[in-house]
Amino acid sequence: MTIRSYLDRFVHPWVAAIATVGALLWLASFVVAAIGLGIRTSSPLWSIQLFAASGYLGLFGMGTIAACALWLGGVRVVQVTRRFAG
């Protein structure tokens, strides 16, 4: 079973792929923050920049996930209203 066939079971493959990228960006922000924490004594300026970058990276990842969730919610609302409209 490929990843694409696994994602096809749940939602449209593009939505699933974009949400997966958003989740990976969010997880990458934790790695960037950990690197910033690790170098805080040797290079405080880089540490501050890495913490800021991790915040922006995490925000972008969560925003991507939220956009996919809103898209899926909108698709569901359209499906339900069409069913009841007739």
PDB file of N, CA, C and O in Angstrom:
ATOM      1  N   MET A   1       0.846  -1.170   0.000  1.00  0.00           N
ATOM      2  CA  MET A   1       0.000   0.000   0.000  1.00  0.00           C
ATOM      3  C   MET A   1       0.898   1.243   0.000  1.00  0.00           C
ATOM      4  O   MET A   1       1.802   1.373   0.825  1.00  0.00           O
ATOM      5  N   THR A   2       0.632   2.134  -0.928  1.00  0.00           N
ATOM      6  CA  THR A   2       1.401   3.369  -0.995  1.00  0.00           C
ATOM      7  C   THR A   2       0.761   4.424  -0.097  1.00  0.00           C
ATOM      8  O   THR A   2      -0.371   4.275   0.363  1.00  0.00           O
ATOM      9  N   ILE A   3       1.508   5.476   0.133  1.00  0.00           N
ATOM     10  CA  ILE A   3       0.982   6.566   0.959  1.00  0.00           C
ATOM     11  C   ILE A   3      -0.212   7.210   0.269  1.00  0.00           C
ATOM     12  O   ILE A   3      -1.198   7.567   0.915  1.00  0.00           O
ATOM     13  N   ARG A   4      -0.114   7.353  -1.047  1.00  0.00           N
ATOM     14  CA  ARG A   4      -1.221   7.988  -1.774  1.00  0.00           C
ATOM     15  C   ARG A   4      -2.505   7.166  -1.673  1.00  0.00           C
ATOM     16  O   ARG A   4      -3.583   7.724  -1.471  1.00  0.00           O
ATOM     17  N   SER A   5      -2.395   5.847  -1.810  1.00  0.00           N
ATOM     18  CA  SER A   5      -3.603   5.025  -1.707  1.00  0.00           C
ATOM     19  C   SER A   5      -4.166   5.061  -0.284  1.00  0.00           C
ATOM     20  O   SER A   5      -5.377   4.961  -0.087  1.00  0.00           O
ATOM     21  N   TYR A   6      -3.283   5.203   0.699  1.00  0.00           N
ATOM     22  CA  TYR A   6      -3.753   5.327   2.081  1.00  0.00           C
ATOM     23  C   TYR A   6      -4.514   6.634   2.276  1.00  0.00           C
ATOM     24  O   TYR A   6      -5.569   6.650   2.910  1.00  0.00           O
ATOM     25  N   LEU A   7      -3.986   7.730   1.734  1.00  0.00           N
ATOM     26  CA  LEU A   7      -4.637   9.029   1.889  1.00  0.00           C
ATOM     27  C   LEU A   7      -5.922   9.119   1.076  1.00  0.00           C
ATOM     28  O   LEU A   7      -6.836   9.852   1.452  1.00  0.00           O
ATOM     29  N   ASP A   8      -6.008   8.378  -0.045  1.00  0.00           N
ATOM     30  CA  ASP A   8      -7.222   8.394  -0.864  1.00  0.00           C
ATOM     31  C   ASP A   8      -8.430   7.848  -0.122  1.00  0.00           C
ATOM     32  O   ASP A   8      -9.566   8.150  -0.488  1.00  0.00           O
ATOM     33  N   ARG A   9      -8.211   7.069   0.890  1.00  0.00           N
ATOM     34  CA  ARG A   9      -9.325   6.478   1.634  1.00  0.00           C
ATOM     35  C   ARG A   9     -10.114   7.520   2.418  1.00  0.00           C
ATOM     36  O   ARG A   9     -11.311   7.342   2.642  1.00  0.00           O
ATOM     37  N   PHE A  10      -9.478   8.582   2.831  1.00  0.00           N
ATOM     38  CA  PHE A  10     -10.098   9.526   3.760  1.00  0.00           C
ATOM     39  C   PHE A  10     -10.593  10.800   3.085  1.00  0.00           C
ATOM     40  O   PHE A  10     -11.768  11.148   3.203  1.00  0.00           O
ATOM     41  N   VAL A  11      -9.720  11.485   2.388  1.00  0.00           N
ATOM     42  CA  VAL A  11     -10.082  12.756   1.756  1.00  0.00           C
ATOM     43  C   VAL A  11      -9.422  12.814   0.388  1.00  0.00           C
ATOM     44  O   VAL A  11      -8.725  11.886  -0.022  1.00  0.00           O
ATOM     45  N   HIS A  12      -9.648  13.908  -0.302  1.00  0.00           N
ATOM     46  CA  HIS A  12      -8.985  14.112  -1.584  1.00  0.00           C
ATOM     47  C   HIS A  12      -7.473  14.090  -1.364  1.00  0.00           C
ATOM     48  O   HIS A  12      -6.989  14.661  -0.387  1.00  0.00           O
ATOM     49  N   PRO A  13      -6.724  13.444  -2.251  1.00  0.00           N
ATOM     50  CA  PRO A  13      -5.281  13.298  -2.013  1.00  0.00           C
ATOM     51  C   PRO A  13      -4.528  14.619  -1.885  1.00  0.00           C
ATOM     52  O   PRO A  13      -3.552  14.701  -1.139  1.00  0.00           O
ATOM     53  N   TRP A  14      -4.965  15.652  -2.599  1.00  0.00           N
ATOM     54  CA  TRP A  14      -4.261  16.929  -2.485  1.00  0.00           C
ATOM     55  C   TRP A  14      -4.486  17.568  -1.121  1.00  0.00           C
ATOM     56  O   TRP A  14      -3.561  18.140  -0.545  1.00  0.00           O
ATOM     57  N   VAL A  15      -5.678  17.477  -0.614  1.00  0.00           N
ATOM     58  CA  VAL A  15      -5.961  18.036   0.714  1.00  0.00           C
ATOM     59  C   VAL A  15      -5.164  17.276   1.771  1.00  0.00           C
ATOM     60  O   VAL A  15      -4.599  17.877   2.685  1.00  0.00           O
ATOM     61  N   ALA A  16      -5.125  15.966   1.640  1.00  0.00           N
ATOM     62  CA  ALA A  16      -4.374  15.157   2.603  1.00  0.00           C
ATOM     63  C   ALA A  16      -2.880  15.452   2.523  1.00  0.00           C
ATOM     64  O   ALA A  16      -2.206  15.521   3.551  1.00  0.00           O
ATOM     65  N   ALA A  17      -2.364  15.625   1.321  1.00  0.00           N
ATOM     66  CA  ALA A  17      -0.937  15.918   1.168  1.00  0.00           C
ATOM     67  C   ALA A  17      -0.592  17.289   1.743  1.00  0.00           C
ATOM     68  O   ALA A  17       0.437  17.444   2.401  1.00  0.00           O
ATOM     69  N   ILE A  18      -1.438  18.274   1.499  1.00  0.00           N
ATOM     70  CA  ILE A  18      -1.182  19.615   2.028  1.00  0.00           C
ATOM     71  C   ILE A  18      -1.271  19.620   3.550  1.00  0.00           C
ATOM     72  O   ILE A  18      -0.463  20.269   4.214  1.00  0.00           O
ATOM     73  N   ALA A  19      -2.241  18.906   4.105  1.00  0.00           N
ATOM     74  CA  ALA A  19      -2.350  18.822   5.567  1.00  0.00           C
ATOM     75  C   ALA A  19      -1.152  18.092   6.161  1.00  0.00           C
ATOM     76  O   ALA A  19      -0.693  18.438   7.250  1.00  0.00           O
ATOM     77  N   THR A  20      -0.646  17.090   5.460  1.00  0.00           N
ATOM     78  CA  THR A  20       0.542  16.380   5.932  1.00  0.00           C
ATOM     79  C   THR A  20       1.756  17.292   5.927  1.00  0.00           C
ATOM     80  O   THR A  20       2.556  17.264   6.862  1.00  0.00           O
ATOM     81  N   VAL A  21       1.901  18.096   4.891  1.00  0.00           N
ATOM     82  CA  VAL A  21       3.005  19.062   4.849  1.00  0.00           C
ATOM     83  C   VAL A  21       2.868  20.066   5.995  1.00  0.00           C
ATOM     84  O   VAL A  21       3.864  20.432   6.620  1.00  0.00           O
ATOM     85  N   GLY A  22       1.653  20.508   6.271  1.00  0.00           N
ATOM     86  CA  GLY A  22       1.432  21.417   7.400  1.00  0.00           C
ATOM     87  C   GLY A  22       1.831  20.792   8.719  1.00  0.00           C
ATOM     88  O   GLY A  22       2.434  21.449   9.568  1.00  0.00           O
ATOM     89  N   ALA A  23       1.496  19.515   8.894  1.00  0.00           N
ATOM     90  CA  ALA A  23       1.874  18.825  10.132  1.00  0.00           C
ATOM     91  C   ALA A  23       3.386  18.667  10.231  1.00  0.00           C
ATOM     92  O   ALA A  23       3.955  18.790  11.316  1.00  0.00           O
ATOM     93  N   LEU A  24       4.037  18.394   9.108  1.00  0.00           N
ATOM     94  CA  LEU A  24       5.495  18.266   9.124  1.00  0.00           C
ATOM     95  C   LEU A  24       6.170  19.604   9.415  1.00  0.00           C
ATOM     96  O   LEU A  24       7.181  19.648  10.115  1.00  0.00           O
ATOM     97  N   LEU A  25       5.622  20.688   8.887  1.00  0.00           N
ATOM     98  CA  LEU A  25       6.165  22.013   9.206  1.00  0.00           C
ATOM     99  C   LEU A  25       5.999  22.327  10.687  1.00  0.00           C
ATOM    100  O   LEU A  25       6.897  22.889  11.314  1.00  0.00           O
ATOM    101  N   TRP A  26       4.859  21.967  11.235  1.00  0.00           N
ATOM    102  CA  TRP A  26       4.622  22.203  12.656  1.00  0.00           C
ATOM    103  C   TRP A  26       5.605  21.403  13.500  1.00  0.00           C
ATOM    104  O   TRP A  26       6.151  21.920  14.475  1.00  0.00           O
ATOM    105  N   LEU A  27       5.832  20.154  13.133  1.00  0.00           N
ATOM    106  CA  LEU A  27       6.804  19.341  13.868  1.00  0.00           C
ATOM    107  C   LEU A  27       8.226  19.860  13.680  1.00  0.00           C
ATOM    108  O   LEU A  27       9.035  19.805  14.607  1.00  0.00           O
ATOM    109  N   ALA A  28       8.533  20.362  12.489  1.00  0.00           N
ATOM    110  CA  ALA A  28       9.865  20.919  12.242  1.00  0.00           C
ATOM    111  C   ALA A  28      10.120  22.140  13.117  1.00  0.00           C
ATOM    112  O   ALA A  28      11.265  22.414  13.478  1.00  0.00           O
ATOM    113  N   SER A  29       9.070  22.871  13.460  1.00  0.00           N
ATOM    114  CA  SER A  29       9.256  24.038  14.327  1.00  0.00           C
ATOM    115  C   SER A  29       9.766  23.627  15.704  1.00  0.00           C
ATOM    116  O   SER A  29      10.524  24.369  16.329  1.00  0.00           O
ATOM    117  N   PHE A  30       9.357  22.449  16.183  1.00  0.00           N
ATOM    118  CA  PHE A  30       9.870  21.959  17.461  1.00  0.00           C
ATOM    119  C   PHE A  30      11.358  21.625  17.362  1.00  0.00           C
ATOM    120  O   PHE A  30      12.116  21.856  18.303  1.00  0.00           O
ATOM    121  N   VAL A  31      11.764  21.085  16.226  1.00  0.00           N
ATOM    122  CA  VAL A  31      13.182  20.767  16.024  1.00  0.00           C
ATOM    123  C   VAL A  31      14.006  22.049  15.985  1.00  0.00           C
ATOM    124  O   VAL A  31      15.076  22.123  16.589  1.00  0.00           O
ATOM    125  N   VAL A  32      13.508  23.055  15.278  1.00  0.00           N
ATOM    126  CA  VAL A  32      14.227  24.335  15.206  1.00  0.00           C
ATOM    127  C   VAL A  32      14.319  24.970  16.593  1.00  0.00           C
ATOM    128  O   VAL A  32      15.360  25.526  16.944  1.00  0.00           O
ATOM    129  N   ALA A  33      13.258  24.899  17.379  1.00  0.00           N
ATOM    130  CA  ALA A  33      13.294  25.443  18.742  1.00  0.00           C
ATOM    131  C   ALA A  33      14.278  24.675  19.614  1.00  0.00           C
ATOM    132  O   ALA A  33      14.962  25.272  20.446  1.00  0.00           O
ATOM    133  N   ALA A  34      14.358  23.365  19.435  1.00  0.00           N
ATOM    134  CA  ALA A  34      15.309  22.566  20.212  1.00  0.00           C
ATOM    135  C   ALA A  34      16.743  22.915  19.843  1.00  0.00           C
ATOM    136  O   ALA A  34      17.615  22.957  20.710  1.00  0.00           O
ATOM    137  N   ILE A  35      16.991  23.165  18.571  1.00  0.00           N
ATOM    138  CA  ILE A  35      18.335  23.585  18.156  1.00  0.00           C
ATOM    139  C   ILE A  35      18.663  24.941  18.774  1.00  0.00           C
ATOM    140  O   ILE A  35      19.777  25.158  19.251  1.00  0.00           O
ATOM    141  N   GLY A  36      17.693  25.852  18.765  1.00  0.00           N
ATOM    142  CA  GLY A  36      17.903  27.155  19.401  1.00  0.00           C
ATOM    143  C   GLY A  36      18.172  27.032  20.887  1.00  0.00           C
ATOM    144  O   GLY A  36      18.984  27.773  21.441  1.00  0.00           O
ATOM    145  N   LEU A  37      17.495  26.102  21.528  1.00  0.00           N
ATOM    146  CA  LEU A  37      17.727  25.869  22.951  1.00  0.00           C
ATOM    147  C   LEU A  37      19.117  25.292  23.189  1.00  0.00           C
ATOM    148  O   LEU A  37      19.769  25.615  24.182  1.00  0.00           O
ATOM    149  N   GLY A  38      19.566  24.439  22.274  1.00  0.00           N
ATOM    150  CA  GLY A  38      20.876  23.811  22.434  1.00  0.00           C
ATOM    151  C   GLY A  38      22.040  24.771  22.264  1.00  0.00           C
ATOM    152  O   GLY A  38      23.091  24.580  22.876  1.00  0.00           O
ATOM    153  N   ILE A  39      21.870  25.805  21.438  1.00  0.00           N
ATOM    154  CA  ILE A  39      22.989  26.720  21.195  1.00  0.00           C
ATOM    155  C   ILE A  39      22.839  28.048  21.931  1.00  0.00           C
ATOM    156  O   ILE A  39      23.538  29.010  21.610  1.00  0.00           O
ATOM    157  N   ARG A  40      21.950  28.116  22.900  1.00  0.00           N
ATOM    158  CA  ARG A  40      21.684  29.410  23.542  1.00  0.00           C
ATOM    159  C   ARG A  40      22.881  29.963  24.302  1.00  0.00           C
ATOM    160  O   ARG A  40      23.010  31.181  24.425  1.00  0.00           O
ATOM    161  N   THR A  41      23.761  29.108  24.815  1.00  0.00           N
ATOM    162  CA  THR A  41      24.904  29.630  25.566  1.00  0.00           C
ATOM    163  C   THR A  41      26.042  30.043  24.647  1.00  0.00           C
ATOM    164  O   THR A  41      26.744  31.014  24.931  1.00  0.00           O
ATOM    165  N   SER A  42      26.236  29.322  23.551  1.00  0.00           N
ATOM    166  CA  SER A  42      27.360  29.633  22.672  1.00  0.00           C
ATOM    167  C   SER A  42      27.051  30.776  21.714  1.00  0.00           C
ATOM    168  O   SER A  42      27.950  31.531  21.342  1.00  0.00           O
ATOM    169  N   SER A  43      25.809  30.911  21.316  1.00  0.00           N
ATOM    170  CA  SER A  43      25.445  31.958  20.369  1.00  0.00           C
ATOM    171  C   SER A  43      24.038  32.473  20.674  1.00  0.00           C
ATOM    172  O   SER A  43      23.063  32.017  20.077  1.00  0.00           O
ATOM    173  N   PRO A  44      23.938  33.421  21.605  1.00  0.00           N
ATOM    174  CA  PRO A  44      22.607  33.888  22.005  1.00  0.00           C
ATOM    175  C   PRO A  44      21.828  34.571  20.880  1.00  0.00           C
ATOM    176  O   PRO A  44      20.603  34.462  20.828  1.00  0.00           O
ATOM    177  N   LEU A  45      22.521  35.275  19.977  1.00  0.00           N
ATOM    178  CA  LEU A  45      21.819  35.959  18.892  1.00  0.00           C
ATOM    179  C   LEU A  45      21.164  34.953  17.945  1.00  0.00           C
ATOM    180  O   LEU A  45      20.013  35.126  17.546  1.00  0.00           O
ATOM    181  N   TRP A  46      21.906  33.900  17.589  1.00  0.00           N
ATOM    182  CA  TRP A  46      21.331  32.855  16.730  1.00  0.00           C
ATOM    183  C   TRP A  46      20.201  32.131  17.442  1.00  0.00           C
ATOM    184  O   TRP A  46      19.226  31.719  16.812  1.00  0.00           O
ATOM    185  N   SER A  47      20.328  31.980  18.728  1.00  0.00           N
ATOM    186  CA  SER A  47      19.282  31.312  19.499  1.00  0.00           C
ATOM    187  C   SER A  47      17.970  32.085  19.418  1.00  0.00           C
ATOM    188  O   SER A  47      16.905  31.495  19.231  1.00  0.00           O
ATOM    189  N   ILE A  48      18.051  33.389  19.557  1.00  0.00           N
ATOM    190  CA  ILE A  48      16.852  34.226  19.471  1.00  0.00           C
ATOM    191  C   ILE A  48      16.239  34.139  18.081  1.00  0.00           C
ATOM    192  O   ILE A  48      15.020  34.050  17.941  1.00  0.00           O
ATOM    193  N   GLN A  49      17.080  34.164  17.057  1.00  0.00           N
ATOM    194  CA  GLN A  49      16.573  34.083  15.687  1.00  0.00           C
ATOM    195  C   GLN A  49      15.937  32.728  15.397  1.00  0.00           C
ATOM    196  O   GLN A  49      14.934  32.646  14.688  1.00  0.00           O
ATOM    197  N   LEU A  50      16.520  31.669  15.945  1.00  0.00           N
ATOM    198  CA  LEU A  50      15.937  30.342  15.738  1.00  0.00           C
ATOM    199  C   LEU A  50      14.602  30.198  16.462  1.00  0.00           C
ATOM    200  O   LEU A  50      13.681  29.569  15.942  1.00  0.00           O
ATOM    201  N   PHE A  51      14.489  30.775  17.655  1.00  0.00           N
ATOM    202  CA  PHE A  51      13.204  30.729  18.354  1.00  0.00           C
ATOM    203  C   PHE A  51      12.132  31.488  17.574  1.00  0.00           C
ATOM    204  O   PHE A  51      10.991  31.036  17.481  1.00  0.00           O
ATOM    205  N   ALA A  52      12.498  32.637  17.018  1.00  0.00           N
ATOM    206  CA  ALA A  52      11.538  33.392  16.203  1.00  0.00           C
ATOM    207  C   ALA A  52      11.155  32.600  14.954  1.00  0.00           C
ATOM    208  O   ALA A  52       9.983  32.538  14.585  1.00  0.00           O
ATOM    209  N   ALA A  53      12.146  31.999  14.313  1.00  0.00           N
ATOM    210  CA  ALA A  53      11.867  31.201  13.112  1.00  0.00           C
ATOM    211  C   ALA A  53      10.982  30.004  13.437  1.00  0.00           C
ATOM    212  O   ALA A  53      10.112  29.641  12.646  1.00  0.00           O
ATOM    213  N   SER A  54      11.201  29.390  14.595  1.00  0.00           N
ATOM    214  CA  SER A  54      10.367  28.242  14.963  1.00  0.00           C
ATOM    215  C   SER A  54       8.921  28.674  15.199  1.00  0.00           C
ATOM    216  O   SER A  54       7.988  27.937  14.881  1.00  0.00           O
ATOM    217  N   GLY A  55       8.744  29.850  15.748  1.00  0.00           N
ATOM    218  CA  GLY A  55       7.387  30.360  15.942  1.00  0.00           C
ATOM    219  C   GLY A  55       6.668  30.598  14.627  1.00  0.00           C
ATOM    220  O   GLY A  55       5.507  30.219  14.470  1.00  0.00           O
ATOM    221  N   TYR A  56       7.357  31.227  13.680  1.00  0.00           N
ATOM    222  CA  TYR A  56       6.750  31.468  12.371  1.00  0.00           C
ATOM    223  C   TYR A  56       6.492  30.165  11.624  1.00  0.00           C
ATOM    224  O   TYR A  56       5.459  30.010  10.974  1.00  0.00           O
ATOM    225  N   LEU A  57       7.424  29.239  11.718  1.00  0.00           N
ATOM    226  CA  LEU A  57       7.269  27.945  11.052  1.00  0.00           C
ATOM    227  C   LEU A  57       6.087  27.171  11.632  1.00  0.00           C
ATOM    228  O   LEU A  57       5.293  26.594  10.889  1.00  0.00           O
ATOM    229  N   GLY A  58       5.975  27.161  12.947  1.00  0.00           N
ATOM    230  CA  GLY A  58       4.844  26.494  13.585  1.00  0.00           C
ATOM    231  C   GLY A  58       3.518  27.155  13.251  1.00  0.00           C
ATOM    232  O   GLY A  58       2.516  26.475  13.030  1.00  0.00           O
ATOM    233  N   LEU A  59       3.512  28.482  13.216  1.00  0.00           N
ATOM    234  CA  LEU A  59       2.294  29.209  12.870  1.00  0.00           C
ATOM    235  C   LEU A  59       1.860  28.900  11.443  1.00  0.00           C
ATOM    236  O   LEU A  59       0.673  28.709  11.180  1.00  0.00           O
ATOM    237  N   PHE A  60       2.817  28.849  10.526  1.00  0.00           N
ATOM    238  CA  PHE A  60       2.494  28.532   9.136  1.00  0.00           C
ATOM    239  C   PHE A  60       1.982  27.100   9.003  1.00  0.00           C
ATOM    240  O   PHE A  60       1.042  26.837   8.253  1.00  0.00           O
ATOM    241  N   GLY A  61       2.605  26.177   9.736  1.00  0.00           N
ATOM    242  CA  GLY A  61       2.146  24.788   9.696  1.00  0.00           C
ATOM    243  C   GLY A  61       0.742  24.633  10.242  1.00  0.00           C
ATOM    244  O   GLY A  61      -0.087  23.944   9.647  1.00  0.00           O
ATOM    245  N   MET A  62       0.467  25.276  11.381  1.00  0.00           N
ATOM    246  CA  MET A  62      -0.880  25.189  11.961  1.00  0.00           C
ATOM    247  C   MET A  62      -1.908  25.904  11.091  1.00  0.00           C
ATOM    248  O   MET A  62      -3.056  25.470  10.995  1.00  0.00           O
ATOM    249  N   GLY A  63      -1.496  26.992  10.462  1.00  0.00           N
ATOM    250  CA  GLY A  63      -2.404  27.685   9.541  1.00  0.00           C
ATOM    251  C   GLY A  63      -2.754  26.831   8.335  1.00  0.00           C
ATOM    252  O   GLY A  63      -3.886  26.855   7.852  1.00  0.00           O
ATOM    253  N   THR A  64      -1.781  26.083   7.855  1.00  0.00           N
ATOM    254  CA  THR A  64      -2.028  25.170   6.738  1.00  0.00           C
ATOM    255  C   THR A  64      -3.011  24.081   7.136  1.00  0.00           C
ATOM    256  O   THR A  64      -3.929  23.760   6.381  1.00  0.00           O
ATOM    257  N   ILE A  65      -2.822  23.518   8.312  1.00  0.00           N
ATOM    258  CA  ILE A  65      -3.741  22.486   8.800  1.00  0.00           C
ATOM    259  C   ILE A  65      -5.141  23.077   8.988  1.00  0.00           C
ATOM    260  O   ILE A  65      -6.134  22.442   8.632  1.00  0.00           O
ATOM    261  N   ALA A  66      -5.222  24.272   9.538  1.00  0.00           N
ATOM    262  CA  ALA A  66      -6.524  24.911   9.753  1.00  0.00           C
ATOM    263  C   ALA A  66      -7.220  25.211   8.428  1.00  0.00           C
ATOM    264  O   ALA A  66      -8.437  25.059   8.318  1.00  0.00           O
ATOM    265  N   ALA A  67      -6.459  25.635   7.425  1.00  0.00           N
ATOM    266  CA  ALA A  67      -7.052  25.902   6.114  1.00  0.00           C
ATOM    267  C   ALA A  67      -7.630  24.625   5.511  1.00  0.00           C
ATOM    268  O   ALA A  67      -8.709  24.652   4.919  1.00  0.00           O
ATOM    269  N   CYS A  68      -6.927  23.521   5.655  1.00  0.00           N
ATOM    270  CA  CYS A  68      -7.445  22.241   5.156  1.00  0.00           C
ATOM    271  C   CYS A  68      -8.694  21.819   5.920  1.00  0.00           C
ATOM    272  O   CYS A  68      -9.641  21.306   5.324  1.00  0.00           O
ATOM    273  N   ALA A  69      -8.704  22.029   7.221  1.00  0.00           N
ATOM    274  CA  ALA A  69      -9.883  21.675   8.015  1.00  0.00           C
ATOM    275  C   ALA A  69     -11.080  22.540   7.623  1.00  0.00           C
ATOM    276  O   ALA A  69     -12.202  22.040   7.532  1.00  0.00           O
ATOM    277  N   LEU A  70     -10.851  23.825   7.390  1.00  0.00           N
ATOM    278  CA  LEU A  70     -11.942  24.699   6.956  1.00  0.00           C
ATOM    279  C   LEU A  70     -12.453  24.304   5.575  1.00  0.00           C
ATOM    280  O   LEU A  70     -13.656  24.343   5.319  1.00  0.00           O
ATOM    281  N   TRP A  71     -11.542  23.926   4.692  1.00  0.00           N
ATOM    282  CA  TRP A  71     -11.938  23.470   3.358  1.00  0.00           C
ATOM    283  C   TRP A  71     -12.828  22.232   3.465  1.00  0.00           C
ATOM    284  O   TRP A  71     -13.881  22.160   2.831  1.00  0.00           O
ATOM    285  N   LEU A  72     -12.401  21.271   4.262  1.00  0.00           N
ATOM    286  CA  LEU A  72     -13.190  20.048   4.430  1.00  0.00           C
ATOM    287  C   LEU A  72     -14.534  20.337   5.089  1.00  0.00           C
ATOM    288  O   LEU A  72     -15.547  19.736   4.733  1.00  0.00           O
ATOM    289  N   GLY A  73     -14.541  21.254   6.045  1.00  0.00           N
ATOM    290  CA  GLY A  73     -15.803  21.645   6.663  1.00  0.00           C
ATOM    291  C   GLY A  73     -16.743  22.297   5.665  1.00  0.00           C
ATOM    292  O   GLY A  73     -17.947  22.038   5.679  1.00  0.00           O
ATOM    293  N   GLY A  74     -16.200  23.139   4.804  1.00  0.00           N
ATOM    294  CA  GLY A  74     -17.016  23.764   3.763  1.00  0.00           C
ATOM    295  C   GLY A  74     -17.575  22.754   2.783  1.00  0.00           C
ATOM    296  O   GLY A  74     -18.732  22.852   2.373  1.00  0.00           O
ATOM    297  N   VAL A  75     -16.756  21.781   2.406  1.00  0.00           N
ATOM    298  CA  VAL A  75     -17.229  20.720   1.511  1.00  0.00           C
ATOM    299  C   VAL A  75     -18.354  19.940   2.171  1.00  0.00           C
ATOM    300  O   VAL A  75     -19.336  19.591   1.515  1.00  0.00           O
ATOM    301  N   ARG A  76     -18.222  19.668   3.449  1.00  0.00           N
ATOM    302  CA  ARG A  76     -19.259  18.917   4.167  1.00  0.00           C
ATOM    303  C   ARG A  76     -20.560  19.720   4.274  1.00  0.00           C
ATOM    304  O   ARG A  76     -21.649  19.162   4.130  1.00  0.00           O
ATOM    305  N   VAL A  77     -20.447  21.013   4.522  1.00  0.00           N
ATOM    306  CA  VAL A  77     -21.642  21.857   4.594  1.00  0.00           C
ATOM    307  C   VAL A  77     -22.369  21.856   3.252  1.00  0.00           C
ATOM    308  O   VAL A  77     -23.597  21.774   3.209  1.00  0.00           O
ATOM    309  N   VAL A  78     -21.618  21.945   2.163  1.00  0.00           N
ATOM    310  CA  VAL A  78     -22.234  21.913   0.837  1.00  0.00           C
ATOM    311  C   VAL A  78     -22.921  20.574   0.597  1.00  0.00           C
ATOM    312  O   VAL A  78     -24.020  20.532   0.045  1.00  0.00           O
ATOM    313  N   GLN A  79     -22.285  19.483   1.005  1.00  0.00           N
ATOM    314  CA  GLN A  79     -22.901  18.164   0.833  1.00  0.00           C
ATOM    315  C   GLN A  79     -24.205  18.051   1.611  1.00  0.00           C
ATOM    316  O   GLN A  79     -25.202  17.554   1.087  1.00  0.00           O
ATOM    317  N   VAL A  80     -24.200  18.503   2.838  1.00  0.00           N
ATOM    318  CA  VAL A  80     -25.394  18.385   3.680  1.00  0.00           C
ATOM    319  C   VAL A  80     -26.514  19.282   3.162  1.00  0.00           C
ATOM    320  O   VAL A  80     -27.670  18.859   3.117  1.00  0.00           O
ATOM    321  N   THR A  81     -26.190  20.504   2.775  1.00  0.00           N
ATOM    322  CA  THR A  81     -27.239  21.406   2.298  1.00  0.00           C
ATOM    323  C   THR A  81     -27.812  20.938   0.972  1.00  0.00           C
ATOM    324  O   THR A  81     -29.003  21.128   0.723  1.00  0.00           O
ATOM    325  N   ARG A  82     -27.013  20.341   0.126  1.00  0.00           N
ATOM    326  CA  ARG A  82     -27.545  19.805  -1.132  1.00  0.00           C
ATOM    327  C   ARG A  82     -28.461  18.617  -0.874  1.00  0.00           C
ATOM    328  O   ARG A  82     -29.454  18.431  -1.577  1.00  0.00           O
ATOM    329  N   ARG A  83     -28.134  17.828   0.115  1.00  0.00           N
ATOM    330  CA  ARG A  83     -28.949  16.661   0.427  1.00  0.00           C
ATOM    331  C   ARG A  83     -30.330  17.082   0.932  1.00  0.00           C
ATOM    332  O   ARG A  83     -31.344  16.493   0.557  1.00  0.00           O
ATOM    333  N   PHE A  84     -30.359  18.111   1.790  1.00  0.00           N
ATOM    334  CA  PHE A  84     -31.637  18.544   2.344  1.00  0.00           C
ATOM    335  C   PHE A  84     -32.396  19.482   1.408  1.00  0.00           C
ATOM    336  O   PHE A  84     -33.615  19.617   1.518  1.00  0.00           O
ATOM    337  N   ALA A  85     -31.685  20.125   0.493  1.00  0.00           N
ATOM    338  CA  ALA A  85     -32.348  21.056  -0.418  1.00  0.00           C
ATOM    339  C   ALA A  85     -33.120  20.321  -1.512  1.00  0.00           C
ATOM    340  O   ALA A  85     -34.058  20.863  -2.096  1.00  0.00           O
ATOM    341  N   GLY A  86     -32.726  19.125  -1.771  1.00  0.00           N
ATOM    342  CA  GLY A  86     -33.570  18.422  -2.660  1.00  0.00           C
ATOM    343  C   GLY A  86     -33.070  17.729  -3.799  1.00  0.00           C
ATOM    344  O   GLY A  86     -33.844  17.130  -4.546  1.00  0.00           O
TER     345      GLY A  86
END
